[in-house]
Amino acid sequence: MAAISREEVAHLARLSRLAVTEEELDTFAGQLDVILQSVAQVGEVAAADIPPTSHSVPLTNVLREDVVRPGLTPQEALSGAPDAEEQRFRVPRILDEDVAS
């Protein structure tokens, strides 16, 4: 498996809106490469006679009752948004289609 490049790390950082330094690009590239190699090793170990599982031990009733709690105000929720409009997150259009109103 090819190592993840600095350019790929920089692309992921841009998509995640993370500001990373040149030094961090090298560090993260190495760390992500180790993660990807580990995942590949797990894939090699998986055998057809072993059923897929989500947990190593059975889980029962892991849900809790819903409790109403105060949430963020629209201003608080949008305070870190790069752009907002009419109390909503404003994002770039990704489709060229006209949407009927």
DAVENDA-V641477 format. One record per residue. N is the residue number from 0. SS is DSSP state (h for helix, s for strand, l for the rest). PHI is phi in radians with two decimals (none if undefined). D_LAST is the distance of its C-alpha to the last C-alpha in Angstrom with 2 decimals. Layout:
n: <N,N>
ss: <SS,SS>
phi: <PHI,PHI>
d_last: <D_LAST,D_LAST>
//
This chain:
n: <0,1,2,3,4,5,6,7,8,9,10,11,12,13,14,15,16,17,18,19,20,21,22,23,24,25,26,27,28,29,30,31,32,33,34,35,36,37,38,39,40,41,42,43,44,45,46,47,48,49,50,51,52,53,54,55,56,57,58,59,60,61,62,63,64,65,66,67,68,69,70,71,72,73,74,75,76,77,78,79,80,81,82,83,84,85,86,87,88,89,90,91,92,93,94,95,96,97,98,99,100>
ss: <l,l,l,l,l,h,h,h,h,h,h,h,h,h,h,l,l,l,l,l,l,h,h,h,h,h,h,h,h,h,h,h,h,h,h,h,h,h,h,h,h,h,h,h,h,l,l,l,l,l,l,l,l,l,l,l,l,l,l,l,l,l,l,l,l,l,l,l,l,l,l,l,l,h,h,h,h,h,l,l,l,l,l,s,s,l,l,s,s,l,l,l,l,l,l,l,l,l,l,l,l>
phi: <none,-1.24,-1.20,-1.29,-1.53,-1.08,-1.12,-1.16,-1.12,-1.10,-1.11,-1.07,-1.12,-1.10,-1.07,-1.54,0.99,-1.85,-1.58,-2.17,-1.47,-1.06,-1.14,-1.15,-1.02,-1.14,-1.08,-1.17,-1.05,-1.13,-1.15,-1.14,-1.10,-1.09,-1.08,-1.11,-1.13,-1.13,-1.11,-1.09,-1.11,-1.09,-1.10,-1.23,-1.36,-0.97,-2.03,-1.12,-1.50,-1.85,-1.23,-1.15,-2.38,-1.75,-2.48,-1.34,-2.19,-1.11,-2.01,-2.33,0.80,-1.61,-1.56,-2.11,-1.19,-1.25,-2.20,-1.29,-2.28,-1.09,-1.94,-1.36,-1.31,-0.97,-1.12,-1.15,-1.12,-1.60,-1.07,-1.76,-1.27,-1.16,-2.71,-2.41,-2.65,0.88,1.02,-2.38,-1.19,-1.80,-2.16,-1.15,-1.19,-1.95,-1.99,-1.59,-1.34,-1.47,-1.72,-1.24,-1.55>
d_last: <48.04,47.34,47.09,43.76,43.85,43.36,40.50,38.72,39.34,38.04,34.85,34.40,35.11,32.45,29.84,31.03,31.16,34.88,37.39,40.49,43.76,45.65,48.07,45.36,43.97,47.40,47.72,44.32,44.89,48.12,46.68,43.72,46.20,48.33,45.36,44.35,48.00,48.29,45.28,46.83,50.12,48.53,47.00,50.49,52.03,49.61,51.53,50.49,52.72,51.06,47.98,44.97,44.77,42.56,45.51,49.24,50.04,48.42,46.03,45.59,43.47,42.09,39.29,39.59,38.35,35.07,35.90,33.50,34.15,32.75,30.13,29.07,27.45,24.18,26.45,28.87,26.32,24.83,28.31,28.89,25.50,25.73,22.55,20.41,17.65,16.75,19.05,17.45,18.95,17.67,18.29,18.43,15.83,17.61,15.55,15.27,12.46,9.25,6.31,3.78,0.00>
//
